[in-house]
């Protein structure tokens, strides 16, 4: 979890580091690095970071810009061979680039007219509610800087957990270590946050790990993240203009 964190994002985005070169290196060496290690030990000793995850594999096919998710019980366990009537559960619709390569997430999966099925891994991970509770307590006491550091570590740890968990999914699918990409709703390739509700329908993370959705489709606890995982070897991150 901690090993998978992006330290540059933690230090610059979440902890507000400024400067470059020796100035930045000194800040990291003398302040941020020892602070991070101390907070990580404290989180483990006091238990205010509790990593948990729920995930699943779902049979899918693409249909133009749509990705159709089917009921898994219609398939032979451990395979993509249907053994009965195949029923659609939900359908995701992804935007397509109007220029450049014309990329769309659905293109990375087997199309309906191929009569073949593909697999879509989905995940929700969290480091638990105690990060939010500790941050709120620090804010209430006026310890705003400490609250900022705790919050930043929690959010970065959740991303680190998601990356570690993606590695586990690669192992289970017997994929190469760097193959595939994680895509989270709200970003360019899958911008519709309302699709979080479809993901929640499939994984039921409320009961499994205590992660819920707000009316604006934000995850609670905040130090949580969800993603769909595209295992295609050519999958890449890209922008789609609104």
Backbone as JSON, one array per atom type, in Angstrom:
{
  "sequence": "XXXXXXXXXXXXXXXXXXXXXXXXXXXXXXXXXXXXXXXXXXXXXXXXXXXXXXXXXXXXXXXXXXXXXXXXXXXXXXXXXXXXXXXXXXXXXXXXXXXXXXXXXXXXXXXXXXXXXXXXXXXXXXXXXXXXXXXXXXXXXXXXXXXXXXXXXXXXXXXXXXXXXXXXXXXXXXXXXXXXXXXXXXXXXXXXXXXXXXXXXXXXXXXXXXXXXXXXXXXXXXXXXXXXXXXXXXXXXXXXXX",
  "N": [[0.84, -1.21, 0.0], [1.68, 1.45, 1.06], [4.06, 1.35, -0.32], [3.25, 1.55, -2.93], [2.58, 4.18, -3.34], [2.48, 7.34, -5.05], [4.94, 9.4, -4.63], [5.69, 11.93, -5.51], [3.24, 13.09, -6.23], [2.01, 13.04, -3.71], [3.7, 14.77, -2.19], [3.78, 17.2, -3.67], [1.11, 17.79, -4.66], [-0.76, 17.06, -2.57], [0.5, 17.77, -0.17], [1.5, 20.23, -0.72], [4.07, 21.07, -1.61], [6.54, 23.32, -2.82], [8.78, 24.9, -5.19], [11.94, 23.98, -6.74], [14.66, 21.79, -7.72], [17.46, 22.0, -5.55], [16.15, 23.3, -3.48], [13.6, 22.05, -3.34], [14.46, 19.39, -2.96], [15.7, 19.6, -0.47], [13.54, 20.25, 1.19], [12.04, 17.9, 1.0], [13.88, 16.01, 1.99], [14.51, 16.95, 4.6], [12.09, 17.46, 5.85], [9.53, 16.44, 4.68], [10.01, 13.69, 4.04], [10.93, 12.39, 6.52], [8.63, 13.05, 7.98], [6.58, 11.72, 6.57], [7.35, 9.0, 6.95], [7.13, 8.83, 9.72], [4.37, 9.3, 10.07], [3.35, 7.09, 8.7], [4.23, 4.97, 10.33], [2.84, 5.64, 12.65], [0.21, 5.43, 11.72], [0.02, 2.69, 11.28], [0.57, 1.69, 13.87], [-1.44, 2.84, 15.46], [-3.68, 2.26, 14.06], [-5.21, 3.85, 12.29], [-5.3, 3.7, 9.6], [-6.81, 1.43, 7.58], [-6.58, -0.83, 5.31], [-8.72, -2.11, 2.84], [-10.49, -4.02, 0.33], [-12.75, -4.59, -2.42], [-13.55, -6.58, -5.18], [-14.21, -7.73, -8.54], [-14.77, -9.97, -11.36], [-16.18, -9.58, -14.52], [-18.18, -10.77, -17.21], [-18.11, -9.38, -20.44], [-19.04, -7.49, -23.41], [-18.35, -5.34, -26.18], [-20.25, -2.75, -27.75], [-20.26, -0.71, -30.13], [-19.84, 2.42, -28.74], [-20.57, 1.5, -26.3], [-20.22, -0.57, -23.4], [-21.16, -3.67, -22.56], [-22.26, -5.34, -19.72], [-22.57, -8.55, -18.46], [-24.59, -11.01, -16.72], [-22.82, -12.97, -14.5], [-23.39, -15.55, -13.65], [-24.32, -17.0, -15.78], [-22.21, -18.12, -17.01], [-19.62, -20.57, -17.39], [-17.82, -21.35, -14.49], [-14.74, -19.66, -14.05], [-14.25, -19.33, -16.73], [-14.96, -17.96, -20.0], [-17.08, -19.03, -21.28], [-20.37, -19.29, -22.14], [-23.03, -20.92, -20.4], [-25.66, -20.91, -20.43], [-28.61, -18.88, -20.87], [-27.67, -15.64, -21.7], [-27.68, -12.67, -19.92], [-28.01, -9.17, -19.88], [-26.7, -6.93, -17.45], [-25.83, -4.28, -16.7], [-24.95, -1.31, -18.57], [-22.27, 0.47, -19.76], [-21.46, 3.62, -21.16], [-19.07, 5.13, -23.13], [-17.19, 8.07, -23.99], [-15.96, 9.01, -27.26], [-12.89, 9.93, -28.75], [-12.86, 12.8, -30.77], [-10.9, 13.47, -32.44], [-7.4, 12.93, -33.19], [-6.45, 9.63, -32.33], [-9.01, 8.66, -32.18], [-9.92, 7.27, -29.91], [-11.69, 5.06, -27.69], [-12.91, 3.64, -24.71], [-14.45, 1.28, -24.89], [-13.55, 0.04, -27.17], [-11.43, -1.57, -26.51], [-12.33, -4.04, -25.86], [-13.83, -7.27, -26.64], [-16.03, -7.26, -29.44], [-19.66, -7.34, -29.84], [-20.46, -8.57, -32.22], [-18.55, -10.45, -32.64], [-19.11, -12.74, -31.32], [-17.67, -13.57, -29.17], [-16.65, -13.39, -25.75], [-15.46, -11.1, -23.27], [-13.44, -10.03, -20.43], [-14.05, -7.96, -17.62], [-12.43, -6.45, -15.08], [-13.35, -5.02, -11.98], [-12.9, -2.7, -9.29], [-13.04, -1.59, -5.88], [-11.41, 0.24, -3.48], [-10.31, 1.05, -0.15], [-8.94, 2.95, 2.57], [-10.25, 3.15, 4.87], [-12.49, 4.67, 7.4], [-11.22, 6.08, 9.42], [-9.22, 7.89, 8.81], [-10.59, 10.14, 7.87], [-11.95, 10.75, 10.23], [-9.85, 11.34, 12.03], [-8.68, 13.52, 10.74], [-10.82, 15.36, 10.91], [-10.93, 15.69, 13.69], [-8.45, 16.86, 14.2], [-8.74, 19.26, 12.75], [-10.77, 20.41, 14.26], [-9.42, 20.96, 16.57], [-7.85, 22.97, 15.73], [-5.49, 22.28, 14.51], [-4.45, 22.59, 11.78], [-2.42, 22.2, 9.86], [-1.41, 19.66, 10.51], [-3.72, 18.2, 10.01], [-3.9, 18.49, 7.25], [-1.61, 17.03, 6.43], [-2.25, 14.44, 7.33], [-4.6, 13.91, 5.89], [-3.6, 14.03, 3.23], [-1.78, 11.88, 3.24], [-3.56, 9.75, 3.66], [-5.21, 9.79, 1.33], [-3.26, 9.36, -0.65], [-2.34, 6.87, 0.16], [-4.59, 5.31, -0.36], [-4.6, 5.41, -3.16], [-2.18, 4.12, -3.59], [-2.83, 1.61, -2.58], [-4.78, 0.86, -4.45], [-3.19, 0.6, -6.72], [-1.45, -1.48, -5.94], [-3.37, -3.47, -5.67], [-4.28, -3.67, -8.25], [-2.06, -4.91, -9.34], [-2.35, -7.44, -8.15], [-4.66, -8.31, -9.47], [-3.66, -8.48, -12.08], [-1.89, -10.65, -11.69], [-3.73, -12.7, -11.08], [-5.08, -12.88, -13.49], [-3.05, -13.74, -15.0], [-1.33, -11.96, -16.4], [1.16, -9.81, -17.95], [3.45, -7.89, -15.89], [3.16, -5.03, -16.25], [0.98, -4.7, -17.83], [-2.11, -3.34, -19.02], [-4.51, -0.85, -17.77], [-5.76, 1.3, -15.17], [-8.88, 2.89, -14.84], [-10.68, 5.56, -13.6], [-13.92, 6.76, -12.75], [-15.04, 9.97, -13.75], [-12.81, 10.98, -14.83], [-11.17, 11.74, -18.0], [-11.49, 9.61, -19.98], [-13.65, 8.17, -19.03], [-15.92, 9.96, -18.09], [-18.38, 10.25, -16.75], [-19.63, 10.59, -13.7], [-21.92, 9.51, -12.61], [-21.94, 6.9, -13.38], [-20.72, 5.57, -11.36], [-22.72, 4.53, -9.76], [-23.58, 2.3, -11.19], [-21.3, 0.69, -11.07], [-21.31, 0.27, -8.31], [-23.64, -1.22, -8.09], [-22.78, -3.6, -9.2], [-20.62, -4.46, -7.57], [-21.33, -4.04, -4.89], [-20.09, -2.52, -2.66], [-20.84, -1.25, -0.32], [-21.86, -3.1, 1.58], [-19.73, -4.88, 1.57], [-17.22, -3.56, 2.17], [-17.82, -1.21, 3.41], [-17.91, 1.19, 1.96], [-19.56, 3.96, 0.62], [-21.81, 5.89, -1.51], [-22.23, 9.35, -2.21], [-24.94, 11.69, -2.91], [-23.95, 13.05, -5.03], [-22.35, 11.25, -6.23], [-19.85, 10.79, -5.09], [-17.2, 9.11, -3.35], [-17.38, 7.69, -0.08], [-15.7, 6.49, 2.7], [-13.53, 9.39, 2.12], [-10.89, 8.75, 1.49], [-10.76, 6.68, -0.54], [-11.04, 4.72, -3.52], [-12.29, 3.95, -6.77], [-12.39, 1.81, -9.65], [-12.41, 0.8, -13.09], [-10.84, -1.78, -14.87], [-8.82, -2.12, -17.62], [-7.57, -4.62, -19.53], [-6.33, -4.88, -21.95], [-3.45, -5.06, -24.05], [-2.72, -2.73, -25.42], [-3.89, -0.66, -24.13], [-4.21, 2.7, -23.02], [-3.73, 5.91, -21.44], [-5.7, 8.76, -22.16], [-6.99, 11.84, -23.55], [-10.27, 13.17, -23.87], [-11.94, 15.59, -25.52], [-14.36, 17.8, -24.16]],
  "CA": [[0.0, 0.0, 0.0], [2.56, 2.62, 1.11], [5.07, 1.21, -1.36], [2.67, 1.9, -4.23], [2.22, 5.59, -3.4], [3.21, 8.27, -5.9], [5.43, 10.38, -3.66], [5.68, 13.28, -6.09], [1.88, 13.59, -6.08], [1.8, 13.29, -2.29], [4.43, 15.95, -1.7], [3.45, 18.44, -4.37], [-0.32, 18.06, -4.75], [-1.49, 16.94, -1.31], [1.2, 18.46, 0.92], [1.76, 21.6, -1.12], [5.49, 21.42, -1.8], [6.87, 24.28, -3.88], [10.2, 25.0, -5.47], [12.57, 22.97, -7.59], [16.08, 21.58, -7.49], [17.94, 21.81, -4.19], [15.13, 23.76, -2.54], [12.63, 20.97, -3.2], [15.14, 18.22, -2.39], [15.92, 19.85, 0.95], [12.24, 20.15, 1.86], [11.69, 16.49, 1.08], [14.85, 15.3, 2.84], [14.54, 17.41, 5.98], [10.76, 17.59, 6.45], [8.47, 15.57, 4.19], [10.34, 12.27, 4.11], [10.78, 11.91, 7.9], [7.22, 13.2, 8.4], [5.83, 10.62, 5.97], [7.69, 7.74, 7.62], [6.56, 8.88, 11.07], [2.93, 9.14, 9.96], [3.08, 5.72, 8.31], [4.38, 4.14, 11.54], [1.73, 5.97, 13.54], [-1.02, 4.87, 11.15], [0.04, 1.25, 11.52], [0.53, 1.42, 15.3], [-2.72, 3.27, 16.04], [-4.76, 1.67, 13.28], [-6.13, 4.77, 11.61], [-5.38, 3.28, 8.2], [-7.26, 0.05, 7.51], [-6.79, -1.11, 3.89], [-9.63, -3.19, 2.43], [-10.86, -3.92, -1.08], [-13.69, -5.54, -3.01], [-13.38, -6.57, -6.63], [-14.85, -8.84, -9.24], [-14.55, -10.11, -12.79], [-17.48, -9.63, -15.15], [-18.16, -11.0, -18.65], [-18.54, -8.18, -21.17], [-18.81, -7.29, -24.84], [-18.53, -3.96, -26.59], [-21.24, -2.48, -28.79], [-19.97, 0.68, -30.43], [-19.25, 3.11, -27.59], [-21.1, 0.89, -25.1], [-19.66, -1.8, -22.86], [-22.28, -4.41, -21.97], [-21.85, -6.25, -18.65], [-23.54, -9.64, -18.38], [-24.71, -11.77, -15.48], [-21.73, -13.95, -14.48], [-23.88, -16.9, -13.37], [-24.62, -17.69, -17.03], [-20.95, -18.59, -17.59], [-18.9, -21.62, -16.69], [-16.86, -20.72, -13.57], [-13.35, -19.6, -14.49], [-14.12, -19.26, -18.18], [-15.87, -17.03, -20.68], [-17.99, -19.85, -22.08], [-21.72, -19.26, -21.56], [-23.67, -22.23, -20.24], [-27.09, -20.67, -20.42], [-29.02, -17.61, -21.45], [-26.84, -14.52, -21.26], [-28.51, -11.5, -19.67], [-27.32, -7.91, -19.6], [-26.97, -6.32, -16.14], [-25.7, -2.83, -16.88], [-24.25, -0.91, -19.78], [-21.52, 1.71, -19.66], [-21.23, 4.3, -22.44], [-17.86, 5.93, -23.02], [-17.01, 9.01, -25.1], [-14.91, 8.71, -28.23], [-12.13, 11.08, -29.22], [-13.28, 13.31, -32.08], [-9.7, 13.67, -33.25], [-6.27, 12.05, -32.88], [-6.65, 8.22, -32.7], [-10.42, 8.29, -32.07], [-9.97, 6.21, -28.9], [-12.86, 4.87, -26.82], [-12.6, 2.48, -23.85], [-15.13, 0.06, -25.31], [-12.81, -0.6, -28.26], [-10.43, -2.49, -25.97], [-12.99, -5.3, -25.5], [-14.4, -8.02, -27.75], [-17.33, -6.72, -29.86], [-20.79, -8.28, -29.82], [-20.57, -9.33, -33.46], [-17.52, -11.49, -32.69], [-19.64, -13.9, -30.58], [-16.74, -13.9, -28.1], [-16.82, -12.57, -24.56], [-14.23, -10.58, -22.66], [-13.57, -9.9, -18.97], [-13.85, -6.61, -17.07], [-12.23, -6.38, -13.63], [-13.76, -3.8, -11.28], [-12.39, -2.67, -7.92], [-13.2, -0.46, -4.96], [-10.49, 0.08, -2.35], [-10.38, 2.13, 0.83], [-8.11, 2.8, 3.77], [-11.14, 3.21, 6.01], [-13.07, 5.95, 7.83], [-10.51, 6.72, 10.54], [-8.47, 9.03, 8.29], [-11.52, 11.27, 7.9], [-12.25, 11.09, 11.62], [-8.67, 11.98, 12.6], [-8.57, 14.84, 10.12], [-11.85, 16.23, 11.48], [-10.54, 15.99, 15.07], [-7.34, 17.81, 14.12], [-9.32, 20.54, 12.34], [-11.53, 20.96, 15.38], [-8.46, 21.48, 17.55], [-7.08, 24.03, 15.1], [-4.2, 21.76, 14.04], [-4.79, 22.5, 10.37], [-1.31, 21.64, 9.09], [-1.39, 18.22, 10.75], [-4.88, 17.65, 9.31], [-3.52, 18.42, 5.84], [-0.67, 15.94, 6.23], [-2.98, 13.18, 7.52], [-5.49, 13.73, 4.74], [-2.8, 13.72, 2.06], [-1.26, 10.52, 3.34], [-4.67, 8.82, 3.48], [-5.6, 9.75, -0.08], [-2.17, 8.73, -1.39], [-2.32, 5.45, 0.53], [-5.67, 4.67, -1.09], [-4.12, 5.22, -4.53], [-1.16, 3.08, -3.53], [-3.54, 0.34, -2.41], [-5.41, 0.53, -5.73], [-2.13, 0.15, -7.63], [-1.05, -2.81, -5.48], [-4.47, -4.4, -5.95], [-4.24, -3.9, -9.7], [-1.03, -5.93, -9.54], [-2.95, -8.71, -7.79], [-5.56, -8.69, -10.56], [-2.79, -8.95, -13.17], [-1.42, -11.99, -11.36], [-4.83, -13.65, -11.19], [-5.39, -13.03, -14.91], [-1.82, -14.21, -15.64], [-0.9, -10.93, -17.32], [2.47, -9.23, -17.71], [3.4, -6.97, -14.75], [2.77, -3.66, -16.57], [-0.11, -4.69, -18.82], [-3.41, -2.83, -18.61], [-4.61, 0.44, -17.12], [-6.92, 1.57, -14.31], [-9.62, 4.11, -15.2], [-11.66, 5.93, -12.58], [-14.98, 7.63, -13.26], [-14.8, 11.39, -13.51], [-11.68, 11.37, -15.65], [-11.51, 11.99, -19.39], [-11.93, 8.45, -20.74], [-14.96, 7.74, -18.5], [-16.17, 11.16, -17.28], [-19.7, 10.29, -16.12], [-19.58, 10.11, -12.31], [-23.12, 8.74, -12.3], [-21.66, 5.48, -13.62], [-20.34, 4.96, -10.08], [-23.87, 3.77, -9.26], [-23.57, 1.01, -11.88], [-20.22, -0.07, -10.46], [-21.76, -0.14, -6.98], [-24.62, -2.3, -8.29], [-22.06, -4.83, -9.52], [-19.7, -4.89, -6.52], [-21.93, -3.87, -3.57], [-19.04, -2.22, -1.67], [-21.42, -0.81, 0.95], [-21.89, -4.24, 2.49], [-18.46, -5.6, 1.59], [-16.11, -2.85, 2.81], [-18.3, 0.01, 4.06], [-17.79, 2.38, 1.12], [-20.87, 4.38, 0.12], [-21.84, 6.98, -2.48], [-23.06, 10.51, -1.92], [-25.88, 12.01, -3.98], [-23.14, 13.56, -6.14], [-21.55, 10.11, -6.68], [-18.51, 10.8, -4.5], [-16.99, 7.98, -2.44], [-17.21, 7.9, 1.35], [-14.76, 7.54, 3.1], [-12.87, 10.09, 1.02], [-9.66, 8.02, 1.13], [-11.2, 5.48, -1.24], [-11.03, 4.91, -4.97], [-12.89, 2.88, -7.55], [-11.83, 1.8, -11.01], [-12.54, -0.33, -14.01], [-9.49, -2.13, -15.33], [-8.75, -2.57, -19.0], [-6.39, -5.49, -19.58], [-5.8, -4.93, -23.31], [-2.04, -4.63, -24.02], [-2.54, -1.41, -26.01], [-4.64, 0.33, -23.35], [-3.41, 3.85, -22.68], [-4.49, 7.05, -20.93], [-5.88, 9.73, -23.22], [-7.94, 12.9, -23.3], [-11.4, 13.36, -24.75], [-12.42, 16.96, -25.35], [-15.8, 17.89, -23.86]],
  "C": [[0.87, 1.25, 0.0], [3.6, 2.57, 0.0], [4.56, 1.63, -2.72], [2.31, 3.37, -4.36], [3.08, 6.35, -4.41], [3.67, 9.42, -5.01], [5.46, 11.79, -4.22], [4.29, 13.89, -5.97], [1.57, 13.91, -4.62], [2.44, 14.6, -1.87], [3.98, 17.24, -2.37], [1.96, 18.76, -4.34], [-0.99, 18.1, -3.38], [-0.83, 17.7, -0.16], [1.7, 19.84, 0.53], [3.19, 22.01, -1.29], [5.66, 22.36, -2.97], [8.37, 24.25, -4.13], [10.69, 23.86, -6.34], [14.02, 22.78, -7.14], [16.41, 21.35, -6.02], [16.91, 22.26, -3.16], [14.09, 22.67, -2.27], [13.25, 19.75, -2.54], [15.35, 18.39, -0.89], [14.62, 19.73, 1.74], [11.84, 18.69, 2.05], [12.6, 15.77, 2.08], [14.69, 15.67, 4.31], [13.16, 17.41, 6.65], [9.81, 16.49, 5.97], [8.78, 14.08, 4.34], [10.28, 11.75, 5.56], [9.35, 12.02, 8.42], [6.37, 12.05, 7.85], [6.09, 9.3, 6.68], [7.11, 7.69, 9.03], [5.05, 8.66, 11.02], [2.55, 7.72, 9.55], [3.19, 4.78, 9.52], [3.21, 4.38, 12.49], [0.42, 5.37, 13.04], [-1.1, 3.37, 11.4], [-0.11, 0.93, 13.0], [-0.84, 1.72, 15.9], [-3.93, 2.8, 15.24], [-5.69, 2.65, 12.61], [-6.07, 4.65, 10.09], [-5.67, 1.79, 8.17], [-7.56, -0.31, 6.05], [-7.71, -2.31, 3.66], [-10.03, -2.96, 0.97], [-11.96, -4.92, -1.4], [-13.51, -5.44, -4.51], [-14.09, -7.75, -7.24], [-14.52, -8.82, -10.72], [-15.91, -10.34, -13.46], [-17.35, -9.87, -16.65], [-18.76, -9.8, -19.38], [-18.36, -8.36, -22.67], [-19.0, -5.82, -25.13], [-19.57, -3.89, -27.71], [-21.11, -1.01, -29.15], [-19.26, 1.33, -29.25], [-19.73, 2.52, -26.27], [-20.28, -0.33, -24.7], [-20.77, -2.49, -22.08], [-21.73, -5.38, -20.94], [-22.96, -7.28, -18.45], [-23.52, -10.3, -17.0], [-23.71, -12.93, -15.49], [-22.23, -15.38, -14.29], [-24.22, -17.68, -14.63], [-23.37, -18.29, -17.67], [-20.35, -19.69, -16.73], [-17.86, -20.97, -15.77], [-15.42, -20.8, -14.1], [-13.17, -19.53, -15.98], [-15.08, -18.21, -18.72], [-16.79, -17.77, -21.63], [-19.37, -19.83, -21.45], [-22.32, -20.66, -21.49], [-25.18, -22.1, -20.19], [-27.41, -19.36, -21.08], [-28.21, -16.47, -20.85], [-27.7, -13.27, -21.12], [-27.66, -10.3, -19.31], [-27.72, -7.39, -18.22], [-26.96, -4.81, -16.25], [-24.94, -2.58, -18.17], [-23.57, 0.44, -19.51], [-21.36, 2.3, -21.06], [-20.07, 5.27, -22.27], [-17.73, 6.87, -24.21], [-15.87, 8.58, -26.01], [-14.2, 10.01, -28.6], [-12.63, 11.51, -30.61], [-12.1, 13.52, -33.01], [-8.63, 12.69, -32.77], [-6.6, 10.61, -33.27], [-8.11, 7.79, -32.65], [-10.66, 7.22, -31.03], [-11.27, 6.24, -28.1], [-12.61, 3.61, -26.01], [-13.25, 1.19, -24.33], [-14.37, -0.68, -26.41], [-11.78, -1.61, -27.77], [-11.02, -3.86, -25.62], [-13.6, -5.97, -26.74], [-15.77, -7.47, -28.13], [-18.42, -7.79, -29.89], [-20.84, -9.13, -31.08], [-19.47, -10.38, -33.62], [-17.99, -12.8, -32.07], [-18.69, -14.38, -29.5], [-16.95, -12.93, -26.95], [-15.46, -12.19, -24.0], [-14.48, -10.45, -21.16], [-13.24, -8.48, -18.55], [-13.63, -6.73, -15.57], [-12.68, -5.01, -13.11], [-13.24, -3.85, -9.86], [-12.89, -1.44, -7.19], [-12.26, -0.73, -3.8], [-10.65, 1.27, -1.41], [-9.36, 1.88, 1.93], [-8.93, 3.1, 5.03], [-11.55, 4.61, 6.45], [-12.23, 6.72, 8.84], [-9.64, 7.89, 10.09], [-9.35, 10.28, 8.33], [-11.8, 11.72, 9.32], [-11.07, 11.81, 12.28], [-8.49, 13.37, 12.03], [-9.59, 15.81, 10.72], [-11.49, 16.63, 12.9], [-9.41, 17.01, 15.1], [-7.83, 19.2, 13.71], [-10.03, 21.21, 13.5], [-10.61, 21.55, 16.44], [-7.6, 22.61, 16.97], [-5.72, 23.59, 14.6], [-4.31, 21.5, 12.53], [-3.66, 21.89, 9.53], [-1.25, 20.12, 9.27], [-2.56, 17.54, 10.05], [-4.59, 17.5, 7.82], [-2.6, 17.24, 5.57], [-1.36, 14.58, 6.37], [-3.87, 12.89, 6.32], [-4.71, 13.33, 3.49], [-2.26, 12.31, 2.08], [-2.37, 9.51, 3.1], [-5.08, 8.67, 2.03], [-4.53, 9.06, -0.91], [-2.07, 7.24, -1.08], [-3.42, 4.68, -0.2], [-5.27, 4.42, -2.54], [-3.05, 4.14, -4.59], [-1.77, 1.7, -3.38], [-4.18, -0.1, -3.73], [-4.38, 0.0, -6.72], [-1.64, -1.24, -7.23], [-2.12, -3.84, -5.86], [-4.58, -4.68, -7.44], [-3.19, -4.94, -10.04], [-1.54, -7.32, -9.21], [-3.88, -9.22, -8.9], [-4.75, -9.17, -11.77], [-2.31, -10.37, -12.92], [-2.53, -13.01, -11.55], [-5.23, -13.9, -12.65], [-4.19, -13.52, -15.72], [-1.36, -13.25, -16.74], [0.52, -10.47, -16.99], [2.38, -8.14, -16.65], [2.91, -5.56, -15.07], [1.58, -3.57, -17.52], [-1.4, -4.14, -18.22], [-3.35, -1.51, -17.87], [-5.86, 0.47, -16.23], [-7.56, 2.89, -14.75], [-10.68, 4.36, -14.13], [-12.68, 6.89, -13.17], [-14.73, 9.07, -12.83], [-13.62, 11.91, -14.29], [-12.06, 11.27, -17.13], [-12.08, 10.78, -20.14], [-13.29, 7.92, -20.3], [-15.46, 8.83, -17.55], [-17.46, 11.16, -16.48], [-19.65, 9.71, -14.71], [-20.8, 9.28, -11.93], [-22.92, 7.24, -12.55], [-21.11, 4.79, -12.37], [-21.48, 4.09, -9.55], [-23.94, 2.39, -9.91], [-22.48, 0.1, -11.31], [-20.63, -0.59, -9.08], [-22.8, -1.25, -7.08], [-23.91, -3.63, -8.51], [-21.24, -5.36, -8.35], [-20.28, -4.83, -5.11], [-20.9, -3.57, -2.48], [-19.59, -1.71, -0.34], [-21.38, -1.94, 1.98], [-20.52, -4.88, 2.65], [-17.38, -4.88, 2.39], [-16.53, -1.5, 3.39], [-18.11, 1.28, 3.27], [-19.15, 2.7, 0.52], [-20.69, 5.52, -0.88], [-22.69, 8.12, -1.97], [-24.04, 10.72, -3.07], [-25.17, 12.57, -5.2], [-22.16, 12.51, -6.66], [-20.09, 10.19, -6.25], [-18.4, 9.65, -3.49], [-16.82, 8.45, -1.01], [-16.84, 6.55, 1.96], [-14.05, 8.17, 1.9], [-11.61, 9.37, 0.56], [-10.02, 6.65, 0.57], [-11.1, 5.77, -2.73], [-11.66, 3.7, -5.64], [-12.32, 2.93, -8.96], [-12.37, 0.61, -11.79], [-11.16, -0.54, -14.6], [-9.57, -2.71, -16.73], [-7.45, -3.36, -19.17], [-5.75, -5.55, -20.96], [-4.36, -4.4, -23.33], [-1.8, -3.25, -24.61], [-3.29, -0.32, -25.24], [-3.71, 1.46, -22.92], [-4.31, 4.92, -22.09], [-4.54, 8.11, -22.02], [-6.94, 10.74, -22.82], [-9.06, 12.88, -24.33], [-11.94, 14.76, -24.5], [-13.92, 16.97, -25.12], [-16.53, 18.56, -25.0]]
}
